[in-house]
């Protein structure tokens, strides 16, 4: 009977050793979690056989005197066999630990208790997780803004990415945007990845991390209420977990609204996702919202379809369908991103607005690409858009592009005054601007006569 148990244990141990993961077996390495789980189960089975057989405990005093010679020989062989098996089992456990550590260091998570894991089963992706229970560094990696290097990078872009120098004085364009919005009586401004991209001098918006985004967003709050800031996210969520994280993050920041776009995650940003995928993204965001005071807007763009201005007239049916379908997802409003301020664009907007009717609230982005556009933006264009029934909001990233060079030149001329803020000597305007990082410095500077003159020059 005991000999049969020993043979059974030998077969189990041999089976375990046959299932060891070898370095050249790449397929098994990718399935290490399953293989190790099976190995752990079989090791427990082998240990159970040893325990039940009682072979691990011998008491020579219980052997009868008449059979002492035969029993001594049997016990000696049995003891050697058992000791050999125990050594092999110990070696196996050490190898399992080493393989587990190697797999974990490579990014794979191995369950320490296979029985508990089998009871739990596969976790559902729809499981809601609170923001406090998620580690920020892990979320950065799982988010759709996972940092990929665009193919359009140049060597100059790479150098700037490494240096991460600021384009202009931190917050100066956001402050100026807020003052301009107040002067033109525009109710809100939109903050996007591009704003943070320019704030940190990164070559592409896809390289903006969430910490960069949050830092750049905080620069606006001294001059413009966060409740009047719309946080823009141009791409669709891939999972519900991503939607939950993003909504909770922005709700915790205190922004007034979240804007969700329908762009694809391609680095060219000239494609839009399928309408059904866009609607699914919106529904996930609505379900993930915990604060009803934070509005959710859907945005589609006339500019990201890769068309020439003359071809944009053919997109109005698709635009209207997307915006009307978005309203049915339970959001609070829709946004049409106008690529241009050309007359053709106004005519297209007029027809789109007619399709939308009164059931949708249209909010329009304005893109003043050049300083010559400011007169149109401040007067005729704004009035024309309002006549169409659109509300008008500003985008700081476009204002960055329009006035960054003007602000930088003005800062260079203000070097003497700026040096007093950090106690330094005369330096180039760029370096001085990079040294001012506190909100108090920005608030002090915004009150100077120099900035008022700068604002008048641009207007």
Secondary structure by P-SEA (a helix, b strand, c coil): caaaaaaaaaaaaaaaaaacccccaaaaaaaaaaaaaaaaaaaaaaaaaaaaacccccccccccccaaaaaaaaaaaaaaaaaaaaaaaaaaaaaaaaaaaaaaaacbbbbccaaaaaaacccccccccccccccaaaaaaaccccbbbbccccaaaaaaaaacccccccaaaaaaaaaaaaaaccccccccaaaaaaaacccccccccaaaaaaaaaccccccccccbbbbbccccccaaaaaaaaaaaaaacccbbbbbcccccccccccccaaaaaaaaaaaaaacccccbbbbbbbbcccccccccccccaaaaaaaaaaaaaaccccccccccccccaaaaaaaaaaaaaacccbbbbbbbbccccccccccccaaaaaaaaabbbbbbbaaaaaaacaaaaaaaaaaaaaaaaaaaccccccaaaaaaacccaaaaaaaaacaaaaaaaaaac
